[in-house]
Amino acid sequence: MKHLLSLLAISLLGWNMALAQIENFALKKRATASSFTEVGGLKFPGGAVDGIKNGGYGFHTQLEDNPWWQVDLGMEIAIDKIVVYNRQDCCSERARTIQVFLSTDGVNFENAYQHNGTIFGGVRDQKPLQVSLQFKKARFVRLQLNQRNALHLDEVEVYGVMAQLANLALGKSASQSSTSAYSHENDAQGGVDGVKNGLFGFHTDSEKDPWWQVDLGGIAKLDKIFVFNRQDCCAERAQTLSVSISPDGVNFQTVSDLSNTVFGGVKDNEPLRIFLNEQEYLARYVRVQLRDVNALHLDEIEVYGKMISQTPPTPVVEPVITTPPVLEPVPPVTLFEHERFGGASLNINGNWDASMNPQWNDRVSSIKVPAGYKIIVYEHTLQTGASMTLTKDWTIANGNFTFNDKISSIKIVETPKPKLSPPAVAVSEITGGTYFIVTSANNKFLDQAVVNGPIILLDADAKESQQWEIAPAGDGYVHILSKLNSLFLDQYVEKGEAVASSGNGQTNQQWLIQSTGNGFYTIVSRANGKALNHDATRSNMPLAPRNGSATQQFKLIPVSGTSQPDVTPSIPTAPVEVVNCSLTDKQFADAKKAIKSQAFRDQKMATAKLALKNKCVSLDQIRGFVELFAFEDQKLDFVKFAYDITDNKDDYYTLHDVFTFLLTKDDFNEFLQSKK
């Protein structure tokens, strides 16, 4: 049943509706329940939104505490009323304690209605329960009993209208290619000041391809763009107008390109209208630009949509990191629409959301999981709602029906790979600080004397070429860098010896430092498990298979001051405890600035890892970095990464409060357990 309001002029809760159509938005939408039973025949939650009202029950939960049923309306709706048709063949009294809860995200629910304990009817007596909500906004509607019982209803209808999307451009920061003699003060802002009068809000100079753009202040899902032309004169100057959008202010996608087309504005109600709701458009910047030599002057630009991530304007900074990491491609996860891997299929190579392929929402019945990975499937978009973890191929033919046609987002996680050689306890016993590295047999010092040349053995001289900084490299390994020029100790495979070279992020620059139990240490390459080996007949530093001999034992003497080290006194028999290796305030600020400057989530994470390479961070600094990530899975990934470079692993558990969702906190606790 639909009720058409020819003109609905309502101003409720700060929003307006016009020419709105009230309809049942629950019909045929995805429904879930706390449980279901086969009493009287198997009835799934979708039976309450199938459009069939006959006085029986459309769904039936088990007898349990506070059973619930829920429908996802698919979008945010302004709800006028909810109509609940009770079961009338028996047991109508079981619904007397029914409550209504509303949510916009499927996680946080608000109690909107509590029934008074009376028995209500349904289709047979035309006395269903009608709950008036006065156009409250929600996407998820949950009905729940406030007692121990079984919940069973005939049909649930949710009537409302689609909420009017906000004009995201209003009052936001705008810029333009130039100003003219006709320009106002803060000229570009005239295009988003909310004033539409047919005059020009901004005016560039006459030039080639003039442009104007607005920064929405964060990534938004765009629905439509309205461009109001100047109408006091010269409207034809905008007939070559191009409209484009961008997530980062650098890479733009054209969504409209006029060719000799004159459009109107507020006076004739004929602005240029660009509708973007047929597919997902995510952007932060909207630009309008002429494709000829002329002046650009428009009345107003309106951009409608919904904010996804609210961020401050991107600062203009010189990029700190210029080389992105080389990432191994994720093998495809294959989704199938039918059981036993049948029907249509879709390959995904990273985290997936139904908003990327709407036709695959609630359609999956089988999944192929590649070796070395696990995936987490979620019942709602944005990795929310109930979840299930898969470490191998899954199909409902194996008897697991819970997520059949109920998957709306997927997270792909690489399972930990086995530690590379040596297979013994692969954890460096010294993970930070600056040291002299001295041979055990003849007290010669490792010296980085030649750039990209071999490491040689020389007598002590206390110069920076003989000082080596040790920093975490992850997975229990460390980098060893020359204090002279920050070149990395590198296991040069072709010559079988140690050299100093620029960082490459590979295992040939990662080392394991382990005590031999007598005050000395072995230094082992992660790449092939071979150890540094000082040969009395050679001045350079070859590598050889581990053999436990004195030629593979070194003293690590902490650098203090600039005086020449004394190698005669006893050497510490335990690793040096490094205290407070956190970033300086300037390093912390620079790293945050570099991460903030990235618009895309993957770029933010890659920049964070590169900016902190060979660094050490405190728990407070980790909290500061976490605030830069908008999504829960990114926060968890960063916290896991930072574990290997923190100076306080004992109190790492205190970071659980940076997460919002219980599921993420559980993943974090599981990660900490794996590190013990």
C-alpha positions as CSV (number, residue, x, y, z in Angstrom):
1,M,0.0,0.0,0.0
2,K,1.4,3.3,-1.0
3,H,0.3,6.8,-0.1
4,L,1.3,9.6,-2.4
5,L,1.6,13.1,-0.9
6,S,1.4,15.4,-3.9
7,L,3.3,18.0,-2.0
8,L,4.8,17.3,1.3
9,A,6.1,20.4,3.0
10,I,7.5,19.2,6.2
11,S,10.4,20.6,8.2
12,L,11.3,18.0,10.8
13,L,14.5,17.3,12.6
14,G,16.3,19.9,10.5
15,W,15.5,18.6,6.9
16,N,12.9,19.2,4.2
17,M,11.0,16.9,1.9
18,A,9.1,17.9,-1.3
19,L,7.2,15.8,-3.8
20,A,7.8,12.8,-1.5
21,Q,6.3,9.4,-1.8
22,I,5.5,7.4,1.4
23,E,5.9,3.7,0.7
24,N,6.7,0.4,2.5
25,F,10.5,0.3,2.4
26,A,10.7,-3.0,4.2
27,L,9.1,-5.1,1.4
28,K,11.4,-7.8,0.1
29,K,14.4,-6.3,2.0
30,R,17.0,-8.3,3.8
31,A,15.8,-9.6,7.2
32,T,17.6,-11.4,10.0
33,A,16.6,-12.8,13.4
34,S,18.2,-13.9,16.6
35,S,17.3,-17.5,15.7
36,F,14.8,-19.6,13.7
37,T,13.0,-22.9,14.2
38,E,11.5,-25.6,12.1
39,V,8.3,-25.7,14.2
40,G,5.4,-26.0,11.7
41,G,7.8,-25.9,8.8
42,L,11.0,-23.9,8.3
43,K,10.4,-20.2,8.3
44,F,13.2,-17.7,7.6
45,P,13.2,-14.0,8.8
46,G,12.4,-12.9,5.2
47,G,8.9,-14.2,5.7
48,A,7.9,-11.1,7.5
49,V,8.7,-8.8,4.5
50,D,7.4,-11.0,1.7
51,G,4.2,-9.1,1.2
52,I,2.1,-12.1,2.3
53,K,-0.4,-11.4,5.2
54,N,-2.6,-14.4,6.0
55,G,-2.8,-14.4,9.8
56,G,-0.1,-17.2,10.2
57,Y,3.5,-16.5,11.0
58,G,6.0,-15.3,8.5
59,F,8.9,-16.2,10.7
60,H,9.4,-18.0,14.1
61,T,12.4,-17.7,16.5
62,Q,13.2,-20.2,19.1
63,L,12.2,-19.9,22.8
64,E,14.9,-17.6,24.2
65,D,15.6,-14.5,26.2
66,N,14.7,-11.3,24.3
67,P,14.3,-12.8,20.8
68,W,14.6,-10.2,18.0
69,W,13.9,-9.8,14.3
70,Q,15.5,-7.1,12.1
71,V,15.2,-5.6,8.6
72,D,17.8,-3.6,6.7
73,L,16.0,-0.9,4.6
74,G,19.0,-0.6,2.3
75,M,19.4,3.2,2.9
76,E,18.6,5.8,5.4
77,I,14.8,6.4,5.5
78,A,12.7,9.0,7.3
79,I,10.2,6.6,8.9
80,D,6.6,7.8,9.3
81,K,5.2,4.6,10.9
82,I,5.8,0.9,11.4
83,V,2.8,-1.5,11.0
84,V,3.2,-4.9,12.7
85,Y,0.7,-7.7,11.8
86,N,0.5,-10.2,14.6
87,R,0.1,-13.9,14.2
88,Q,-3.6,-14.7,14.7
89,D,-3.9,-18.5,14.3
90,C,-2.7,-18.8,17.9
91,C,-0.4,-17.3,20.6
92,S,-0.9,-13.6,19.8
93,E,-0.3,-12.7,23.4
94,R,3.4,-13.6,23.0
95,A,4.1,-10.2,21.3
96,R,2.7,-8.1,24.2
97,T,6.2,-6.9,25.3
98,I,7.4,-6.0,21.8
99,Q,9.8,-3.1,21.4
100,V,11.1,-1.1,18.4
101,F,14.7,-0.2,18.0
102,L,16.2,2.0,15.3
103,S,19.8,2.3,13.9
104,T,21.6,4.1,11.1
105,D,24.6,1.8,11.1
106,G,23.3,-1.6,12.3
107,V,25.6,-1.3,15.4
108,N,24.2,1.4,17.7
109,F,20.4,1.1,18.3
110,E,18.0,3.5,19.9
111,N,14.8,2.4,21.7
112,A,12.0,4.2,19.8
113,Y,8.9,2.3,21.1
114,Q,7.9,0.1,24.0
115,H,4.5,-1.6,23.8
116,N,2.1,-1.3,26.7
117,G,1.4,-5.0,27.2
118,T,-1.9,-5.3,25.4
119,I,-2.6,-7.9,22.7
120,F,-2.7,-6.4,19.2
121,G,-4.2,-7.9,16.0
122,G,-3.4,-8.3,12.4
123,V,-4.8,-8.8,9.0
124,R,-7.9,-10.8,10.0
125,D,-9.4,-8.1,12.3
126,Q,-7.5,-5.2,10.6
127,K,-6.1,-4.2,13.9
128,P,-2.4,-4.4,13.5
129,L,0.0,-2.5,15.8
130,Q,0.8,0.9,14.3
131,V,3.8,2.7,15.7
132,S,4.1,6.4,14.7
133,L,7.7,7.6,14.5
134,Q,7.3,11.1,13.1
135,F,9.8,10.7,10.3
136,K,12.7,9.5,12.5
137,K,15.7,8.6,10.4
138,A,17.0,5.0,10.3
139,R,18.3,2.2,8.0
140,F,17.8,-0.7,10.4
141,V,14.6,-1.5,12.2
142,R,14.6,-4.2,15.0
143,L,11.6,-5.7,16.8
144,Q,12.4,-7.4,20.1
145,L,10.5,-9.0,23.0
146,N,11.3,-7.7,26.5
147,Q,11.0,-11.2,28.0
148,R,11.8,-14.9,27.5
149,N,9.5,-16.2,24.8
150,A,9.3,-17.0,21.0
151,L,8.9,-14.2,18.6
152,H,6.6,-14.9,15.6
153,L,4.8,-12.3,13.5
154,D,2.9,-12.4,10.2
155,E,4.3,-9.3,8.4
156,V,6.1,-6.0,9.2
157,E,5.7,-2.9,7.1
158,V,7.9,0.2,7.4
159,Y,6.5,3.3,5.8
160,G,8.5,6.5,5.1
161,V,10.3,8.6,2.6
162,M,13.9,8.8,1.4
163,A,15.6,11.5,3.4
164,Q,16.7,14.5,1.4
165,L,20.5,14.5,1.0
166,A,22.5,17.5,2.2
167,N,24.2,20.1,0.0
168,L,27.7,19.2,1.0
169,A,29.3,22.1,-0.8
170,L,27.5,24.8,1.2
171,G,30.0,27.1,2.9
172,K,33.0,24.8,2.2
173,S,36.4,26.0,1.1
174,A,36.5,27.0,-2.6
175,S,39.3,28.1,-5.0
176,Q,39.6,29.3,-8.6
177,S,42.2,29.7,-11.3
178,S,42.2,33.5,-11.2
179,T,40.3,36.6,-10.2
180,S,39.2,39.5,-12.4
181,A,38.4,43.2,-12.1
182,Y,34.8,42.1,-11.3
183,S,35.7,39.7,-8.5
184,H,34.5,40.1,-5.0
185,E,36.5,39.7,-1.8
186,N,36.9,35.9,-1.2
187,D,35.5,35.6,-4.7
188,A,35.5,31.8,-4.9
189,Q,33.3,31.4,-1.8
190,G,30.5,33.2,-3.7
191,G,29.9,29.9,-5.5
192,V,28.9,28.1,-2.3
193,D,27.4,30.9,-0.1
194,G,23.9,29.6,-0.5
195,V,22.7,32.8,-2.3
196,K,21.1,32.1,-5.7
197,N,19.9,35.3,-7.4
198,G,20.8,34.9,-11.1
199,L,24.0,37.1,-10.8
200,F,27.5,35.8,-10.6
201,G,28.8,34.4,-7.3
202,F,32.4,34.4,-8.6
203,H,34.2,35.6,-11.7
204,T,37.6,34.5,-13.1
205,D,39.7,36.5,-15.6
206,S,39.3,35.7,-19.3
207,E,41.9,33.0,-19.8
208,K,42.4,29.5,-21.3
209,D,40.4,26.8,-19.5
210,P,39.5,28.8,-16.3
211,W,38.3,26.7,-13.4
212,W,36.7,26.8,-10.0
213,Q,36.5,24.0,-7.4
214,V,35.2,23.2,-3.9
215,D,36.8,21.0,-1.2
216,L,34.0,19.1,0.5
217,G,36.3,18.5,3.5
218,G,36.3,14.7,3.3
219,I,35.4,11.8,1.0
220,A,31.7,11.7,0.1
221,K,29.4,9.4,-1.8
222,L,27.9,11.8,-4.4
223,D,24.3,11.7,-5.6
224,K,23.9,14.7,-7.8
225,I,25.4,18.1,-8.7
226,F,23.4,21.2,-9.6
227,V,25.2,24.1,-11.4
228,F,23.3,27.4,-11.5
229,N,24.3,29.7,-14.3
230,R,24.5,33.5,-14.3
231,Q,21.4,34.9,-15.9
232,D,21.7,38.7,-15.9
233,C,23.9,38.3,-19.0
234,C,26.5,36.1,-20.7
235,A,25.0,32.7,-19.8
236,E,26.4,31.4,-23.2
237,R,30.0,31.7,-21.8
238,A,29.4,28.4,-19.8
239,Q,28.3,26.4,-22.9
240,T,31.6,24.4,-22.9
241,L,31.5,23.7,-19.1
242,S,33.1,20.5,-17.9
243,V,32.4,19.1,-14.4
244,S,34.8,16.6,-12.8
245,I,35.4,15.1,-9.4
246,S,38.5,13.8,-7.5
247,P,39.3,12.0,-4.3
248,D,42.7,13.7,-3.9
249,G,42.6,17.0,-5.8
250,V,45.1,15.6,-8.4
251,N,43.4,12.8,-10.3
252,F,40.0,14.0,-11.7
253,Q,37.2,12.1,-13.4
254,T,34.8,13.9,-15.8
255,V,31.1,13.4,-15.0
256,S,29.7,16.0,-17.4
257,D,31.1,17.7,-20.5
258,L,28.9,20.2,-22.4
259,S,29.4,21.1,-26.0
260,N,27.7,24.3,-27.1
261,T,24.9,23.8,-24.6
262,V,23.5,26.8,-22.8
263,F,21.8,26.0,-19.4
264,G,19.8,28.1,-17.0
265,G,19.7,28.8,-13.3
266,V,17.5,29.9,-10.5
267,K,15.3,32.3,-12.5
268,D,14.0,29.6,-14.9
269,N,14.7,26.6,-12.6
270,E,16.8,25.0,-15.3
271,P,20.2,24.6,-13.8
272,L,22.6,22.0,-15.1
273,R,21.6,18.8,-13.3
274,I,24.1,15.9,-13.1
275,F,22.8,12.7,-11.5
276,L,25.4,10.3,-10.1
277,N,23.3,7.7,-8.4
278,E,23.4,5.0,-11.0
279,Q,26.8,4.0,-9.7
280,E,29.1,4.8,-6.8
281,Y,31.0,8.1,-7.1
282,L,33.4,8.8,-4.2
283,A,35.1,12.2,-4.2
284,R,36.3,15.1,-2.0
285,Y,36.8,17.7,-4.7
286,V,34.3,19.0,-7.4
287,R,35.7,21.2,-10.2
288,V,33.9,23.1,-12.9
289,Q,36.0,24.3,-15.9
290,L,35.6,25.8,-19.3
291,R,37.1,24.2,-22.4
292,D,38.0,27.4,-24.2
293,V,39.4,30.9,-23.7
294,N,36.8,32.9,-21.7
295,A,35.8,34.0,-18.3
296,L,34.1,31.6,-15.9
297,H,31.3,33.1,-13.8
298,L,28.5,31.1,-12.2
299,D,25.8,31.8,-9.6
300,E,26.0,28.8,-7.3
301,I,27.1,25.1,-7.3
302,E,25.4,22.6,-5.1
303,V,26.8,19.1,-4.4
304,Y,24.4,16.5,-2.8
305,G,25.5,13.3,-1.2
306,K,26.6,11.7,2.1
307,M,29.9,12.1,3.9
308,I,31.9,8.9,4.3
309,S,35.0,10.2,6.1
310,Q,35.2,13.7,7.5
311,T,38.8,15.0,7.4
312,P,40.3,18.4,7.7
313,P,41.5,20.1,4.4
314,T,44.6,18.4,3.0
315,P,47.7,20.5,3.9
316,V,50.0,21.4,1.1
317,V,53.3,19.7,2.1
318,E,56.2,18.3,0.3
319,P,55.8,14.6,0.2
320,V,58.1,12.9,2.7
321,I,57.9,9.5,1.0
322,T,58.2,9.3,-2.8
323,T,58.6,5.6,-3.4
324,P,55.6,3.4,-2.7
325,P,56.3,0.0,-1.3
326,V,56.3,-3.0,-3.6
327,L,53.3,-5.1,-2.5
328,E,52.7,-8.6,-3.5
329,P,49.3,-9.0,-5.3
330,V,46.6,-10.7,-3.2
331,P,45.4,-13.9,-4.9
332,P,41.8,-13.7,-5.9
333,V,39.0,-14.7,-3.6
334,T,36.2,-16.1,-5.8
335,L,32.5,-15.6,-4.9
336,F,29.8,-17.9,-6.4
337,E,26.1,-17.3,-6.5
338,H,25.1,-20.9,-6.0
339,E,26.1,-23.8,-3.8
340,R,29.0,-26.1,-4.7
341,F,30.8,-23.2,-6.5
342,G,28.1,-23.0,-9.2
343,G,26.5,-20.1,-11.1
344,A,27.9,-16.7,-11.8
345,S,31.2,-15.8,-10.1
346,L,33.2,-12.7,-9.1
347,N,36.9,-12.4,-8.3
348,I,38.0,-9.9,-5.7
349,N,41.6,-9.1,-4.9
350,G,41.2,-7.1,-1.7
351,N,38.7,-6.1,0.9
352,W,35.2,-6.0,-0.7
353,D,32.0,-4.2,-0.1
354,A,28.6,-4.6,-1.7
355,S,28.7,-0.9,-2.6
356,M,31.4,-1.8,-5.2
357,N,29.2,-4.4,-6.9
358,P,25.6,-3.9,-5.7
359,Q,24.3,-6.8,-7.8
360,W,26.3,-9.2,-5.6
361,N,24.8,-8.0,-2.3
362,D,23.2,-10.9,-0.5
363,R,23.9,-13.2,-3.4
364,V,26.9,-15.4,-2.3
365,S,26.4,-19.1,-1.6
366,S,30.0,-20.4,-2.1
367,I,33.5,-18.9,-1.7
368,K,37.0,-20.1,-2.9
369,V,39.6,-19.0,-0.3
370,P,43.3,-19.0,-1.6
371,A,46.0,-20.8,0.3
372,G,47.8,-18.6,2.9
373,Y,44.8,-16.3,3.5
374,K,41.7,-16.2,5.7
375,I,38.6,-14.1,5.0
376,I,36.0,-12.6,7.3
377,V,32.5,-12.3,5.8
378,Y,30.1,-9.8,7.3
379,E,26.3,-9.5,7.0
380,H,26.3,-5.7,6.5
381,T,28.4,-3.3,4.5
382,L,31.4,-1.5,5.9
383,Q,32.5,-4.7,7.7
384,T,29.7,-4.5,10.3
385,G,27.1,-6.9,11.7
386,A,27.5,-10.6,12.3
387,S,30.6,-12.2,10.9
388,M,32.2,-15.6,10.0
389,T,35.9,-16.4,9.5
390,L,36.8,-18.8,6.7
391,T,40.3,-20.4,6.3
392,K,39.3,-22.7,3.5
393,D,36.7,-23.0,0.7
394,W,33.1,-22.7,1.9
395,T,29.8,-23.7,0.4
396,I,26.3,-24.0,1.9
397,A,26.3,-27.6,0.6
398,N,28.4,-28.5,3.6
399,G,25.6,-27.6,5.9
400,N,26.5,-24.0,7.0
401,F,23.4,-22.0,6.0
402,T,23.9,-19.0,8.3
403,F,25.4,-16.7,5.7
404,N,23.6,-18.0,2.7
405,D,22.7,-15.0,0.6
406,K,23.6,-12.7,3.5
407,I,27.1,-11.4,2.8
408,S,27.5,-7.7,2.2
409,S,31.3,-7.1,2.9
410,I,34.5,-9.1,3.1
411,K,37.8,-8.6,4.8
412,I,40.9,-10.5,3.4
413,V,43.6,-11.3,5.9
414,E,47.0,-12.9,5.0
415,T,47.8,-15.6,7.5
416,P,51.2,-15.4,9.1
417,K,53.9,-17.0,7.0
418,P,56.5,-19.3,8.6
419,K,59.6,-17.6,9.9
420,L,62.4,-17.7,7.5
421,S,65.7,-19.3,8.4
422,P,67.2,-19.7,10.9
423,P,64.3,-21.8,12.2
424,A,65.4,-21.4,15.8
425,V,63.9,-18.6,17.9
426,A,63.8,-15.9,15.3
427,V,63.8,-12.8,17.6
428,S,66.8,-10.5,17.8
429,E,68.0,-10.0,21.4
430,I,69.1,-6.5,20.6
431,T,66.5,-4.4,18.8
432,G,67.7,-0.8,19.2
433,G,70.6,1.6,20.0
434,T,73.9,2.5,18.5
435,Y,76.9,0.1,18.8
436,F,80.4,-0.7,17.7
437,I,80.5,-4.2,16.2
438,V,83.8,-5.9,17.1
439,T,85.2,-9.3,16.2
440,S,85.8,-11.7,19.1
441,A,89.2,-13.0,17.9
442,N,91.2,-9.9,17.1
443,N,89.2,-6.9,18.2
444,K,88.7,-5.5,14.7
445,F,85.8,-3.1,14.1
446,L,83.2,-3.4,11.3
447,D,83.8,-0.3,9.2
448,Q,81.6,1.2,6.4
449,A,84.4,2.9,4.6
450,V,83.1,2.7,1.0
451,V,79.6,3.6,-0.2
452,N,78.0,0.6,-1.9
453,G,81.3,-1.2,-1.2
454,P,82.3,-4.1,1.1
455,I,82.2,-3.9,4.9
456,I,85.8,-4.1,6.1
457,L,87.6,-4.8,9.4
458,L,89.8,-2.0,10.8
459,D,91.4,-1.0,14.1
460,A,89.2,1.2,16.4
461,D,89.1,4.9,15.5
462,A,85.7,5.9,17.0
463,K,84.5,7.5,13.7
464,E,80.9,7.3,12.6
465,S,81.9,4.8,9.9
466,Q,82.4,2.3,12.8
467,Q,79.1,3.1,14.5
468,W,76.0,1.1,13.7
469,E,72.4,1.9,14.5
470,I,70.1,-1.0,15.2
471,A,66.4,-0.6,14.5
472,P,63.4,-3.0,14.3
473,A,62.6,-4.4,10.9
474,G,59.6,-6.5,11.9
475,D,59.0,-10.2,12.6
476,G,61.8,-10.2,15.2
477,Y,64.5,-9.0,12.8
478,V,66.4,-5.7,12.8
479,H,68.1,-3.3,10.3
480,I,71.7,-2.4,10.9
481,L,72.5,1.0,9.6
482,S,75.8,2.9,9.3
483,K,75.8,6.0,11.5
484,L,78.0,7.7,8.8
485,N,75.4,7.9,6.1
486,S,72.4,5.7,7.1
487,L,73.3,3.0,4.5
488,F,72.0,-0.5,5.4
489,L,74.2,-3.6,6.2
490,D,73.3,-5.7,3.2
491,Q,73.9,-9.4,2.5
492,Y,75.3,-9.1,-1.1
493,V,74.3,-12.5,-2.6
494,E,76.5,-12.4,-5.7
495,K,79.8,-11.9,-3.8
496,G,78.7,-13.7,-0.6
497,E,79.8,-10.8,1.6
498,A,78.4,-7.9,3.6
499,V,78.2,-4.5,1.9
500,A,76.6,-1.1,2.7
501,S,73.8,0.0,0.4
502,S,70.6,2.0,0.2
503,G,67.4,0.6,1.8
504,N,65.3,-1.7,-0.3
505,G,62.9,-3.2,2.2
506,Q,64.1,-6.8,1.3
507,T,65.2,-9.6,3.6
508,N,68.8,-9.2,2.5
509,Q,68.9,-6.1,4.7
510,Q,67.2,-7.8,7.7
511,W,69.3,-9.5,10.4
512,L,69.0,-11.6,13.5
513,I,71.2,-10.8,16.5
514,Q,71.4,-13.7,19.0
515,S,73.5,-14.2,22.1
516,T,76.0,-17.1,22.1
517,G,75.8,-17.1,25.9
518,N,79.3,-15.9,26.6
519,G,78.9,-12.1,26.1
520,F,79.1,-12.4,22.3
521,Y,76.5,-12.4,19.5
522,T,76.0,-14.0,16.1
523,I,74.6,-11.8,13.3
524,V,72.5,-13.8,10.8
525,S,71.0,-12.8,7.5
526,R,67.3,-13.3,7.1
527,A,67.7,-13.9,3.4
528,N,69.6,-17.2,3.6
529,G,70.3,-17.9,7.2
530,K,74.1,-17.4,6.8
531,A,76.1,-15.6,9.5
532,L,78.7,-12.8,9.4
533,N,82.1,-14.6,9.5
534,H,85.4,-12.8,10.2
535,D,88.2,-14.5,8.4
536,A,91.7,-13.6,9.6
537,T,93.0,-13.9,6.0
538,R,90.5,-11.4,4.6
539,S,89.8,-7.7,5.4
540,N,86.2,-7.8,4.2
541,M,83.2,-9.5,5.9
542,P,82.0,-12.7,4.2
543,L,79.0,-14.7,5.2
544,A,79.1,-18.5,5.9
545,P,76.7,-21.2,7.1
546,R,76.2,-21.0,10.9
547,N,78.7,-23.2,12.7
548,G,79.0,-21.8,16.2
549,S,82.7,-21.0,15.9
550,A,84.5,-18.0,17.3
551,T,84.8,-16.5,13.8
552,Q,81.0,-15.9,13.9
553,Q,81.0,-14.2,17.3
554,F,81.0,-10.4,17.8
555,K,81.0,-8.0,20.7
556,L,78.3,-5.2,20.6
557,I,79.6,-2.2,22.5
558,P,77.2,0.6,23.1
559,V,78.4,4.0,21.8
560,S,78.7,6.6,24.5
561,G,80.3,9.9,23.6
562,T,83.0,10.1,20.9
563,S,86.0,8.7,22.7
564,Q,87.7,5.7,21.3
565,P,86.0,2.6,22.8
566,D,87.9,0.3,25.1
567,V,87.6,-3.3,23.9
568,T,89.6,-4.8,26.8
569,P,87.1,-4.6,29.7
570,S,84.5,-7.3,30.0
571,I,81.6,-7.2,27.5
572,P,78.0,-7.1,28.7
573,T,76.7,-10.7,28.9
574,A,73.1,-9.6,28.3
575,P,71.5,-7.5,25.6
576,V,71.4,-3.8,26.3
577,E,67.9,-2.6,27.3
578,V,66.9,0.3,25.1
579,V,64.8,2.9,26.9
580,N,62.6,5.6,25.3
581,C,63.3,5.1,21.6
582,S,60.3,7.1,20.6
583,L,60.2,9.7,17.8
584,T,61.1,13.3,18.6
585,D,58.2,15.8,18.5
586,K,59.4,17.0,15.1
587,Q,59.6,13.5,13.7
588,F,56.2,12.7,15.0
589,A,54.6,15.8,13.5
590,D,56.3,15.3,10.1
591,A,55.2,11.7,10.0
592,K,51.6,12.7,10.8
593,K,51.6,15.4,8.2
594,A,52.8,12.9,5.5
595,I,50.1,10.4,6.4
596,K,47.4,13.1,6.4
597,S,48.4,14.3,3.0
598,Q,47.2,11.0,1.4
599,A,43.6,10.8,0.3
600,F,43.2,7.1,-0.2
601,R,43.2,4.5,2.6
602,D,45.8,2.2,1.1
603,Q,48.1,5.2,0.5
604,K,47.8,6.3,4.1
605,M,48.8,2.9,5.4
606,A,51.7,2.6,2.9
607,T,52.9,6.1,3.8
608,A,52.7,5.3,7.6
609,K,54.8,2.2,7.2
610,L,57.4,4.0,5.1
611,A,57.5,7.1,7.3
612,L,58.2,4.9,10.4
613,K,60.7,2.6,8.8
614,N,63.7,2.2,11.0
615,K,61.9,4.3,13.7
616,C,60.6,3.5,17.2
617,V,57.3,4.8,18.6
618,S,55.7,5.2,22.1
619,L,52.2,4.2,22.9
620,D,51.0,7.8,23.0
621,Q,52.4,8.3,19.5
622,I,50.7,5.2,18.3
623,R,47.4,6.6,19.5
624,G,48.1,9.8,17.6
625,F,48.7,7.9,14.4
626,V,45.6,5.7,14.9
627,E,43.4,8.9,14.8
628,L,44.5,9.5,11.2
629,F,42.7,6.3,10.0
630,A,39.0,6.5,9.5
631,F,38.1,2.8,9.3
632,E,38.4,0.2,12.1
633,D,40.3,-2.4,10.0
634,Q,42.9,0.2,9.2
635,K,43.4,1.1,12.8
636,L,43.9,-2.6,13.7
637,D,46.3,-3.1,10.8
638,F,48.4,-0.1,12.0
639,V,48.4,-1.2,15.6
640,K,49.6,-4.6,14.6
641,F,52.4,-3.1,12.5
642,A,53.5,-0.7,15.3
643,Y,53.9,-3.6,17.8
644,D,57.3,-4.4,16.4
645,I,58.6,-0.8,16.6
646,T,57.2,0.2,20.0
647,D,59.3,0.9,23.1
648,N,56.6,-0.5,25.5
649,K,55.3,-4.0,24.6
650,D,54.4,-4.7,28.2
651,D,51.6,-2.1,28.2
652,Y,50.5,-2.6,24.6
653,Y,47.2,-4.1,25.8
654,T,46.1,-0.6,26.8
655,L,45.6,0.3,23.2
656,H,42.3,-1.7,23.1
657,D,40.4,1.5,23.8
658,V,41.4,2.9,20.4
659,F,38.8,0.5,18.8
660,T,35.1,1.0,18.7
661,F,33.7,-2.5,17.8
662,L,33.9,-5.5,20.1
663,L,34.9,-7.7,17.1
664,T,38.0,-5.5,16.5
665,K,38.9,-5.6,20.1
666,D,38.7,-9.4,20.1
667,D,41.0,-9.5,17.0
668,F,43.4,-7.2,18.8
669,N,43.5,-9.4,21.9
670,E,44.0,-12.5,19.7
671,F,46.9,-10.7,18.1
672,L,48.5,-10.0,21.5
673,Q,48.1,-13.6,22.6
674,S,49.9,-14.7,19.4
675,K,52.9,-12.5,20.5
676,K,53.3,-14.1,23.9
